[in-house]
Amino acid sequence: MDLAKPGLIRHHCDPNAVSTFQEYLNDYALPETKTSGEALIKKVIDEMEQKPRDLSIKMVDDVKSGKRDVFC
């Protein structure tokens, strides 16, 4: 609860969400859906604060390179 009450949980949930979505796109998306999804991931990451943004970029890059079940 110490992360949830002040709203800091998003610094963990948001990076986990975008990396999970990237994994889903890699596994199941049609090429045009993957392109749209990756554009959305970029937009969401660009709107994050610096620390979760940096973590999200690393996690998404890890997923793109073949790693599975990445999380912070």
C-alpha positions as CSV (number, residue, x, y, z in Angstrom):
1,M,0.0,0.0,0.0
2,D,2.9,2.3,0.5
3,L,3.2,2.7,-3.3
4,A,-0.5,2.7,-4.1
5,K,-1.7,5.5,-1.8
6,P,0.6,8.3,-3.2
7,G,0.2,7.0,-6.8
8,L,3.7,5.7,-7.2
9,I,2.5,2.3,-8.2
10,R,2.3,3.6,-11.8
11,H,6.1,3.7,-11.9
12,H,5.9,-0.1,-11.7
13,C,2.6,-0.8,-13.5
14,D,3.2,1.3,-16.5
15,P,6.5,-0.2,-17.5
16,N,5.2,-3.7,-16.9
17,A,2.1,-2.9,-19.0
18,V,4.0,-1.7,-22.0
19,S,6.4,-4.6,-22.0
20,T,3.5,-7.1,-21.7
21,F,1.7,-5.4,-24.5
22,Q,4.9,-5.6,-26.7
23,E,5.2,-9.3,-25.9
24,Y,1.5,-9.7,-26.9
25,L,2.2,-7.9,-30.2
26,N,5.2,-10.0,-30.9
27,D,3.3,-13.2,-30.3
28,Y,-0.1,-12.6,-31.8
29,A,-0.5,-9.4,-33.8
30,L,-0.9,-9.1,-37.5
31,P,1.8,-6.9,-39.1
32,E,-0.4,-3.8,-39.3
33,T,-1.7,-4.3,-35.8
34,K,1.9,-4.6,-34.5
35,T,2.8,-1.3,-36.3
36,S,-0.1,0.5,-34.7
37,G,0.5,-1.1,-31.3
38,E,4.2,-0.1,-31.3
39,A,3.3,3.4,-32.2
40,L,0.9,3.5,-29.2
41,I,3.7,2.1,-27.0
42,K,6.0,4.9,-28.1
43,K,3.4,7.5,-27.4
44,V,2.7,6.2,-23.9
45,I,6.4,5.9,-23.1
46,D,7.0,9.5,-24.4
47,E,4.3,10.8,-21.9
48,M,5.9,9.0,-18.9
49,E,8.1,10.6,-16.3
50,Q,11.8,10.1,-16.8
51,K,12.5,7.1,-14.4
52,P,9.6,4.9,-15.6
53,R,10.3,6.0,-19.2
54,D,13.9,4.8,-19.0
55,L,12.8,1.5,-17.5
56,S,10.0,1.1,-20.0
57,I,12.4,1.6,-22.9
58,K,14.8,-1.0,-21.6
59,M,12.0,-3.5,-20.9
60,V,10.4,-3.1,-24.3
61,D,13.9,-3.4,-26.0
62,D,14.5,-6.6,-24.0
63,V,11.1,-8.0,-25.2
64,K,11.9,-7.1,-28.8
65,S,15.2,-8.9,-28.5
66,G,13.5,-12.1,-27.5
67,K,13.4,-12.0,-23.7
68,R,10.2,-13.2,-22.0
69,D,8.3,-12.2,-18.9
70,V,10.3,-9.1,-18.2
71,F,9.1,-7.0,-15.2
72,C,10.3,-4.5,-12.7
